[in-house]
Amino acid sequence: MFSQSPYACRMEWGRRGAREAADRGDIIIIVDILSFSSTVVSALHYGSVIYPYPPYVNGKEYAKEINAEYILGRAEAAKAGKPTLSPVTFNEEHSNKRYVLSSLNGAFCTWIASKAQALFAGSLLNAEAVASAANQLRLTTKANITVIPCGEQWSYGREEEDTLRPAIEDYLGAGAILSYLEGEKSPEAEVCMGAFLQAKPKLNALIWDCGSGRELRERGFASDVEHCRRLNVYQTVPVLKNNHFVSYHGEL
């Protein structure tokens, strides 16, 4: 059986990794740089309340039930002047407002792992801060930490093919967080951290020109890529509590 025990800090990909980490009782850090976790961090920085919700389920009905606004797709929301999966659409005007946010990767992984004893949203934006929170929590709970780069999904996959597309922006984001985590790291975590440390001098250029970055830029969302590639600009640490993200202040 595949295992990264007995290491304190681990790295696993996507939905399967999220489920197994939750089943083990690990502290989980969800990493979706472009852009679920970056959006959650940015939204909470401005005081918004974010309810993650899986795709393929009626999120609009769920939003009505909890008296929240369902976040639209980027293009649709841009026309309406509303916040969306683009992190740069959040500002002070959205403080204390409730939003339901769905995505194929980060939100889905969060939903799958929602029963974890602690689940954080991590990004380049808050890499050091989220690692510090996980380090503190590990001291009190003695739980291991698993960082989950969510990856992307292949389009038009065949029936016999896996749909997960490993994404370098998520891998580098996970490596950034791992570089601040304390405790012995698995070989997978060590290699991921090493990739970040090697890439750090040209991190901005790599995120800008990676496949996911180019896709967003070609769709007209270059400002998202510019925003999400910044390292350690926020102290905000989103933690999942009662099905929504709140800012972590040392207690669950």
N, C-alpha and C positions, 0 to 999 in steps of 0.2 A: 504494500500500500504506500502511495506517495505521502511523504511526511517531511516536515521541516523541524520536527522536534529533535532535540530538546532546546532549541534556540529561543531566546526571548523575543527577538524581532524578526519578522518574517515578511515575505512578499509573495502574493498570489494574485493571479489575474481574474478579473471579471466576475460574472454571476456565480459560477461554481466556487471560486475562491471565497467570495463573500459568504455564501451559504455555509461552507465548511468552517470558516473562521468563527461564524456566529454559533455553530453547533459546538465548537470547542470552548466557547466562552471567552474568546479573545477580545481585547480592546481593538476596535476596527477603525481604520482611517480610509475613507473613500476618496479616491483621487480621479477626477474627471476634469482635466485642465480646460478643454475647449468643448463644453464650458460649464457643466452642471455644478461642480464643486466650487469653481471660481464665482459663479453666479450666486450661490448660496452664501459664500463668504462676503461678497460685495453687498448683497441685499441685507444681511444681518449687520454689516457695518453701518448701514443707514437706518437700522431699527425695524426692518421688515420682519414678518413672521412667515416662514416657508414650510409648507407641507409637501414633502416629496410623495409622488404617486406614480405607479407603474403605467407604462403605455398600454394600449389595447384594452383598457378599462375606462369606463365612463367617468373621466375626471371632472367634467362639468357638473354632473349630478353630485359627486362627492363635495365639490366646492360649495354648492348650494346647501348641502347638509351642515357644513361647518361654518357657514356664513363667511366664505372667502371668495376671492376672485380667481378664476381659472386662467392661468397664463397661456397666452396664445403663441403660435409660432412666430418666428422672427419677422418675416415679411408682413404677416397679418397685423401683428402688434405695432410694427413701425408705422403702418398707415393710420392706426387708431391712436398713436401716441401713448401707448401703454407699456409697462415693463414686460420683459420677455426673458427668454433664455440667454439673451445678450446681457452680460453683467453690467455694461455701461449704461443700460436703461434705468438702473436704480439710482435714486438720489434721496435727498431729505424729504421730498414730498411723499415718499412711500413709507415713512416711519409709522410703526404701529398698525400697518395694514397687513391683512392676511392673504397669502397667495398659495395656490396649489400649482406645483411645478412638476411636470412629467418630462421624462427623457428616456431614450432607449438604453442608456448606459448607466450614468450616475444615479438617477432616480430609481431605476430598476434594481441596481445593486443595493441601494439603500433599503428599498422595500424588502428585498430578499433577506437582508441581514438585520432587519429592524428589531429582532428579539435579542440582539447582542446586549451584553450588560453595559457597553458604552460604544457609541458609534459617532465618530467625528467626520466632518467634511474638511478635507485638506486640499491645498493647492499651492502653487508657487507663491501666491499672494500672502499666505499665512504659514508657510512651511515651518519656520522656527517656532512660531507660537503654538501651532497644533502639536508639534513634537514635544514641546515643553509640557503641555497639558497631559499628553499621553504618558510622558515620563512620570509626572507627579501621581497620576492615577494608578500606574503600575506599582508604585511604591506601596500604596495602601491596599490594593486589591490582589497583588501578586500575580495578576493575569499577564499573559503574553500579549504582544502587539502584532497585528497583521496589517500591513499597508496594502490596499487593493487598487492598483491601476485598473481602471474599468475598460479601457480600450474602446474601439469603435466596432461597427458592424459592417461586414461586407454586403454590398448591394447585389441583388439578383443571385444569391447563392443557390447552388444546386442542392437537391435533397440530401445527398450523401456528404455534403461539405459542412464543416464547422463555420459558424457565422462570425465568431470573434476575430476582429482584426487588431492585433497588438498595435498600439499607437505610441510613438516615441515621446510625444508631449506628456502623456500620462506616466510613462516609464521614468522620464527625467523628473517629473514632479514627485513621484514616489521616491526616487533616489534622493531628491533634495530633503524630503521629510526624514528619510532614513539616516541622512548624514547628521541630523540633530538628535536622533534617538539614542538613548543609553541602553546598555545591555548587549549581550552577545548576539550577533546577527548570523542568520543562516547563510549558506553560500549564495542562494538566490538573492537575498537582501544585500549581501556584500557586493555582488556584481552590479546590481541595480544602483547602489550608492556610488560605486566606482564609475559607472556611466555618467552619472550627474557630475561628479567631481571633475572628470575629464572634459565634459561638455561645458562646464560652468563659464569659462572665459568667453565662449561664443553662444551662450544660452539664448539670448534674444534672437540672434540670426537663425538658430536651429528651429525654434518654435515658429518664427515667422515663415520659414520656408518648408516646414514639414508638410506632409500630405494634408493633414487636417487644417493646418494654417492656411495653405494655399486654397483649399476648398472654401473656407470662410471668406477669404479675401476676394475670391472670384465671385462670390455671392453678394459682395458689397458690405461685408462686416469686418473690414480690416481693423476697425477700432477695438473690436473684441480681442483680436489676436494681440494687439499692442498692449491692451490692459492685462490680459491673462499671463503674459510672459514676464511680468515684473516679479521680482523676488523680495519677499519679506517687507511688504508695504503696509500690511494690516496686522493688528494684534487680535483681531476677532477670531474666535474659535467656535464654530457651530457644533453643537452636540444634539443628537436626536433625543427628544423627551416628549412622551405622550403624542407620538406621530408627527411632531414638527420640530424644526431646528430652533434652538435658543442659544444664546451666547453662554459659553462655559465660564464659570467663575470659581472653579475649584470644587463644586459639588454637583452630583447627578440629580 
